[in-house]
Amino acid sequence: NARAFQRLMLSGASEVELDGQGRVLVPEYLRAYAGLKKAAVVAGVYSRLEIWDEAAWEQYKTKTEADSNEIAEKLGELGI
């Protein structure tokens, strides 16, 4: 269906509403895509939020921190 195709094309983005207690229900297809199991991390990235499985986030963060000098050099080359 067109709505499912739109979600797929927008990197899994999905509009959601808060429930009466301020919670968000993450759709099953996104929980599966993100590999969410029990604990999750919500990371603010520019104008959006990303939801990561806690173990995957720790792995990503560790790698990013280890590569921080290289990332800084590349950003400098771009004038950022």
C-alpha positions in Angstrom: 0.0 0.0 0.0 1.1 3.6 -0.6 1.5 4.5 3.1 3.8 1.5 3.8 5.8 2.4 0.7 6.1 6.0 1.9 7.4 4.8 5.3 9.9 2.6 3.7 11.2 5.3 1.4 11.7 7.8 4.3 14.2 5.6 6.1 11.6 4.1 8.4 10.3 7.5 9.6 6.9 7.3 11.1 4.6 9.9 12.5 3.3 8.9 15.9 1.2 10.4 18.6 1.8 10.5 22.4 -0.6 8.6 24.5 -2.3 10.0 27.6 0.9 9.4 29.6 3.3 11.0 27.1 4.5 7.7 25.7 5.1 6.7 22.1 4.3 3.3 20.7 7.0 2.4 18.2 5.4 0.3 15.4 6.5 -3.3 15.3 8.2 -3.0 11.9 10.4 -0.2 13.3 11.2 -2.2 16.4 12.3 -5.1 14.2 14.3 -2.8 11.9 16.1 -1.2 14.8 16.6 -4.6 16.6 15.0 -3.2 19.7 14.9 -5.8 22.4 14.5 -4.5 25.9 16.5 -1.3 26.7 16.6 1.6 24.2 18.4 4.9 23.8 16.7 8.0 22.3 19.3 10.2 20.7 18.6 13.7 19.4 20.0 14.3 16.0 19.5 17.7 14.5 15.7 18.1 14.2 14.7 14.5 14.8 15.0 11.7 17.3 16.6 8.3 16.7 15.7 5.2 18.8 18.5 2.7 19.1 18.8 -0.7 20.8 21.1 0.1 23.8 23.8 -2.4 22.8 23.9 -1.2 19.2 24.1 2.4 20.5 27.1 1.6 22.7 28.9 -0.2 19.9 28.2 2.8 17.5 29.2 5.3 20.1 32.5 3.5 20.9 33.4 3.3 17.2 32.5 6.9 16.6 34.6 8.1 19.6 37.5 6.0 18.4 37.3 7.6 14.9 36.7 11.2 16.3 40.1 12.5 15.1 39.5 11.2 11.5 36.0 12.6 11.5 37.2 16.0 12.7 39.8 16.1 10.0 37.2 15.3 7.3 34.9 18.0 8.6 37.8 20.5 8.6 38.4 19.6 4.9 34.8 20.4 4.2 35.1 23.8 6.0 32.8 22.7 8.9 
